[in-house]
C-alpha cells in the first residue's frame, strides 16, 4: 500500500510537470502572437501618421 501511495504521488508529479510544460508553451505562443500584433498595430499607427502628414503637406487629392 505504501509503494502504491508513492507511485501515485510520482504519477501526479509527472502529470503536473506535463501540464506545466504545456502551459509554458501556450504562454510562449501567446506572447509571440501578442508581440506580432503589437508590431502590426505600431506599423499601422505609423502609416496613419505619415498619411496625415502627407495630406497636410500636399493637401487632399479630393480637394482638386
TAGIUR-V748065 format. One record per helix or strand. SS is the DSSP state (hx for helix, st for strand). FROM is the first residue (numbers start at 0). LEN is the number of residues. If there is no record, write none. Layout:
# TAGIUR-V748065
ss=SS from=FROM len=LEN
ss=SS from=FROM len=LEN
This chain:
# TAGIUR-V748065
ss=hx from=1 len=57
ss=hx from=60 len=3
